[in-house]
Amino acid sequence: MSLVGNLEDLGLGEILQIVSLSRKSGVLALKSRNREGKIAFLNGKVIHATSSVFPENFGSLLVRRSVVDVETLKGALAVQSKLAPPPLLGTILAQNFGISAESVEAVAREQVERIIYSFFGWSEGSFAFELGEPAELSNGKLRPLQQILQQGLNTQWLAIEGSRIIDEKRHRGEPFDAQTDLAFQADENISQTPATDTETSTEGSPSYDFAGELLEEIGEQGGSSSEVKGLETGALKQLKGMVQELNNPALGGGIILLVLRFASEFINRAVIFKVKEKEIVGLGQFGIEFEQESADARVRKMRIPVDEPSVFSEILSEMVPKRVELEDCRWDNYLKESLGGDEPEEIFLGPLVSEGRVVAVLYGDNLPLKAPVGATEALEIFLTHAGLTMEKALLERKLREHVSL
C-alpha cells in the first residue's frame, strides 16, 4: 500500500491518523516549496523524523541539553565509526559511556516531536507514504548523528497536538512563517542557526567539526519507483469523507452499511459476513441478483463453519486483507453456488477487527466481469477504521451499562 496526494487535499493530521489506524510501517515523504521532510513509522507509531528546514543533528541537541559533553560525543562517534553495521549513537552512549538511556530517549522524542509539529505549517505541497518495514533505520543506515526512537510515539496524539498548535496560533492572530518550525519558534533555548550533520553547536561556544574528522557520513539510500502506485488524491478525498461519516456519533448501527457503500466504489459485488463463535453468517450484500429469489434473503441464510477449510480460514487467523482464488473444496464450492454459481477470477477478503479478533469479513469480486479486483488500499484503511469504531462503540456501551448499575 502507498498513499500519494497533495497536502491541500489531505492535511498532515489526517494522514497521520490514517497511518495510525491502519497500524502500517513505512516512510512518509513530504515536499513543500523547497523543503523536504520524512517521518518513519513502525506498526503505526512514529520512530524517526527529519526535515531539511531544521537539519540540526541529534548529537548537537544532546550537547545543548547537557546530556553529554563534546568529548564524550566525539568518543562515541569514534566507537561508532569502527563498527559495522554502526550501532545507533544512543546505544553506544548508554553501553560504552554510562549515559542514561532514558535521557537519550527523551531528547530523541523532543527532536522528533518538534520536527513533526513543524510540518503542520506546510499547508501546500505533496506527500507520499511508501509501505514497508523501515529497515534502513533499524539496520543502522542512519547518518551517524541521528537516532530512532526505541519506543515509538503515539501518532494520533501527535496529530491532535500538532493541530492544536496551529489552531492556537491562528486563534491568537499570530502569523507564522511556513519556512520555520512552529514548535522551535516557541522555545527560546533552541538556536536560531541549527547545526548541520557535521557540526555541533553550544550556546556561546564555537562549532565543532568532529563528525567530519572521525568518519564519512553514511548517506540515505536514494532512488524511487518511476511509477508510484497507491491512493491518488481522488480516492483520498473519498476516504476522508467516509471516515468523517464513520465518526458521526449519530451513525449508530450503520457501520456495516457504510462498509458496503464504500466497497461499491471498488468492486462489483460484495457480501458482508458476521463471524460468530462457530460459524460465519451472511448479513448483507450488493450487486448480487437472482431471478426468482431475493439476494438479501439468500445471503442471510448462508452459514459456513469456522473450523472447516474455506476461503475464510486464513483471514480469520491472520486478520489481514487478502486477494485469493476459490479452491475446490466443500465450503468454497458452497460459497460459489450460493452467490450464483459463476467463479470469479479473484476475490477480495477484508476483515473488520475489533478487540483482537475478526468480527466481520467483507467478501468482494468483480462478477459478472471476468476481471481481477482493482486497487483496494483505501478500502482496507476504511475497514481498519470501521473495526476500531465498532470497538469504541462497544466500550462506550459497556461503560454506560457499568455506570447505570
N, C-alpha and C positions, 0 to 999 in steps of 0.2 A: 504494500500500500504506500502511496505517496500523496501528499497534498500540495497543490500548487495554486497560486492565485495572487490577488492584489490586496494590499493592506487597506485600500479604500473600501473594499467589499466585505472584508472579514478582518476585524481588529485582532490585535495580539491576544487580548484577554480571551476572546472566543477560540482562537487557535489553541491556546494553552489548555482550555477546558476540554476541547475535543481530544487532544493527545492524552490528557489525564484520564478522561473517562474511558478511552479505548485501551488504556494501560500499555501503550506501544513504546518500543525502543527505537531510537533513531536520532537524526540531527535535523534541526530546523534552521534553515539558512534565510537570513533577512537582508534585503537590499533596499536602500532609500537614499536617493540623490547619490552622493559619492561615498556613502557609508555602507559598511557590511557588518553583519553580526551572525553569531551562531549560538544555538542552545542545544545541548546534548541531553537526551532523555534515556533513562533505563527503567523499563516497566512503568512508564507514565510519570516518573519523578525526574526532576532536573538534577543533573550531576556535574554540569560544566557550562560555562558561557564565556564568549569572547566578543569584543567589539573593536572595530577599527578606530572608533572615536576615543575610546579610553583604553589604550594598549598597555596601561600600567601592569607590570608583571606581578606575580604572586610574591616573589622574593622581596620586591620593593615594599609591598604592603606589610609583609612580616616585619621588616626592619622598622618601618614607621609606626607600627603598632607595638613596638618594643617586645615582640615575641622572640626575636633573635637579634644579634648584632651582626655587623657586616662580616667580621672574621668568621663567625660560625656559619654564616650563609656561604661564604667562599669555601669553607671546608666541606660543607655538604655538597656543593657543586663539584668539587674535586672528586669526592667519592662517587657521585652520580656519573661523572664522565668516564669512570673506569669500569663500569658495569654494563653488561648487555644481556637483555634489554635494560635500559636505565630505569631504576625504580622511581616512583614519584618522590618529589622533593620532600613532601611532608613525611613520608615513610622513613627516609634517611634521617631527617631531623629528629624524629622520635626514637628510632632504633640506635643511631650512632652518636647522637649528641644530647640525649636526655631531655629533649624539648617535649612539653606536654602535647600529646596527640589531640587532646580536646581544644587546646589553644590554637593549634594549627588549623583544625577543622572549623573553628569559629571564624577565623579570618577568611578562610576559603568560602564559607557561607556568606559572609559580608560582601565579598567581592562578587560572587555570583548574583546575589540579590540585587545589588546596585546596578550591575550591568543590565540585568533583565528589566529593572524599572526604567532605565534609560530608553529601552526600546519602545516603551509606551508613548514616547514623544514622536515616534516615527509614524505619522498618520498617512503617509503615502509611500508607495514602493511595492515591492513584490516579496513573496515568501515561497519557500519550497521545503516540505518535510519529506525526507527520504527515510523509509522504514528500514530497520536493520539494527543489529547489535552494534553499538558504537565501539567496535573492537579496537580502533586506532587509539581510543582513550584508555581502555582497560589494559592494553598491552604495552603501555608506556611510550606511545608515539607522540605524546605531547611534547611541546617545547620544554626545555629544562626548567624554566621559571614559571611553569603553570602547574595547576593542581586540579584534581577532580574530587568531588565530594564522596566520601565513603558512605554517608547516609544521605540519600537524595532529598531534595527539598519538595515539599508539598506543592504541586503545580497549581492546584486550584486556589490555594492561599496566595501564591504569587500573583495569580490573575486578579484576585479581589483587591489585594494591596496595591498593585500597580495601577489599577483603575481608580482606586481611592486617591492616590497621589495626584493623578491627572485631574480628577473632579474637584479636589480641594483647591488646586491652583486656579482652575477656571472659575470656581465659585468666588474666590478672593479677587478675581480680575487680574491675576498676575500673569503677565506674558512669559512664555518660556521659549527659549531658542531651541529649536528641534535639533540643532547640531550639538547641544550639550546635554549632559546627563542630569535628569531631574533630581535624582537622589543625591548625586555628588554635589549639586549646587547647594543643597541644604546643609552640607557638612563642611564647616569652616576648617576642619582639620585635614581635609583632603587637598593635596597640592593642585594648583591650577595648571601645572605643567607636568603631566604624568610621565613616568619614565618609560622607556622602550624596553623590549625584551632583553637588551644587553646592557642596561644600566639600572642602578638603584639610586633613589634619592631620599635624603633625610632632610627634615626641616632645618634650614640653616646650615646644611652640610653640603659639600661638593658631591658630584655624581661619581659612581664607581663603575668602571667598565670591566668588572671582574668576569662576567659571563663570557665576553669575547676572548678574554685571556685564557680561560680554562677549557672551553670546548666549543665546537662548532654546533650551532643550533640545529636541531632536528626539525625540518620543515614539515608542515602538514601535508598529507597526501592530496595531490590535486587531481583534476580531471573530473568530468561528469558525463553522464549519459547524453548523447547527442539528441535523444528524444525522451523527454520527461513524460512518463505515463502516470496518471493518477487523477485526482479530483481537480477538475478545472473550475473556474470561477462560477459558472452556472450551477454546477452541482453543489458547490459550497454554499451558495446563496439559498438553494432549496433546502439543504441540510439545516442551515441556520434557522430558517422559518419553521421547519418541522420540529426542531429541538425546542424552539420557543413555545410551540403548541404543546409539546410534551410536558413542559414545565408549568403549564397553566394549572393552577390549583383546582379549577372547575372541571378539569378533564375527567376526574372520577375513574370509571372503569373503561374509558375509551382508549387505553394504551394499545390493545390488540387491533382495534380499528385503525388507529394511526399507523401501526406497523404495516397492515395490509395496504393502506392507502399509499404509503411511501414506496412499498415494494412494487406497486403497479407502475412506477416510473422506470423500473429496471428489468422486469420480467413479465412475460405474457400471462402466466398462470401462477397462482400461489395458494398454498393451504397452510393455515396456522394450526399446529398441534399442541395440545396441552400434555405435559409429561406428568403422569401420576406415578404412584409407587410401583405399580406392576404393569402398567400399560400406557401407550401413547394414544391419545384420543383426539379426533378431529374436532376443531372448534368453528372455523370459518374459512372462506375461500373467495377468490375472484378469478375470472377467466375460464372457469370450467363449466361446460354446458352439456346437458343430456336432453334428448328429445322427449322422453316420457317420464322423467323424474327430476325433482328438484336437486340441483347440485349441492345446495346447502344441506338438505336432508341427508343425502348420501354421505357427505363428508362427516356429518355428526355421528353417523353410525360406524365410522371406521375405528378399529381397535387393533393395535399392534403391540405384542408383548415386549417389554423392555429387556427381558432376559433371554430372548432368542435372536439369532443373527438377522440383521436387516441393515438397510442403508443408514439407519439412525444409530447403530451401535457405537461407532467411533465418536460421533459428535456428542453423545451422552457422557462419554468418559473424558474426552479431550477438551470439550467445551469451547471449541474454536470453529469459525465458519469453514465450510468445505465445499469444493466442487467435485462431484462424483458422478459415476455412472451406475445404473441399476445392475445388480448381479442376478444370476439365475438361481434364486433361492425362494423359499416359500413366501416370505413376507415382502420381499421386493416385488415378486410377481403379484401378490395381493394388492400392493400399493398401486402398481401399474394398472391392473384391471379395475380397481375401484375408481381410478381417475380417467377412465375411458378406453384403456387398452393399448393406446399408442405408446411407443417407447421414445422418450426424449433423448436428444444427443448428449445433453449434460444437465445435471441437477445442481441447484444451489441449496445448501442447508445452512441456516443461520440460527444459532442458539440464543435464547434470552436467558441470561444467567442472573440469578438472584439468590443471595445468602449462600453462595458457594456451590450451587447446583443448577442444572438446566431445568427451568420450569416450563419452557415452551420452545418449540422449534418451528422456524419458517421454512417450508419446502417451496421451491420455485423452479420453473422450467420455461422454455420458450415455445412449447407446442401451441398451435399446430405447426409452427415453423420447425424444420429440422435444423436448428442452429444452436450453437453453444450460448451460454449465458454471458452477457457483456460485463462491463466494469461494475463492480458492486461495492467499492470501497466506502462510499457514502452510506450505503445501506448497512454495511457491517458496523460502522460507527454508530449509526442510529439505533441498531439493535442493542449495542452495549449500553447506550444511554437509556434505552427503554427498560432494560433489565435493572439498572440502578434506580430508575424512577419507581419501578414496581417494588424494589426493596425498600426504598424510602417510604412509600405509601404504607407498606406493611408495618414498618417500625412505628410510624406515626399512629396507625390504628392500634397497635399493641400498647403504645404509650397512653392513648386516650382511654383504652379499656382498663389499664392499670390505675389511672387517676380516678376513674369513676367508681372503683371498688371501695 
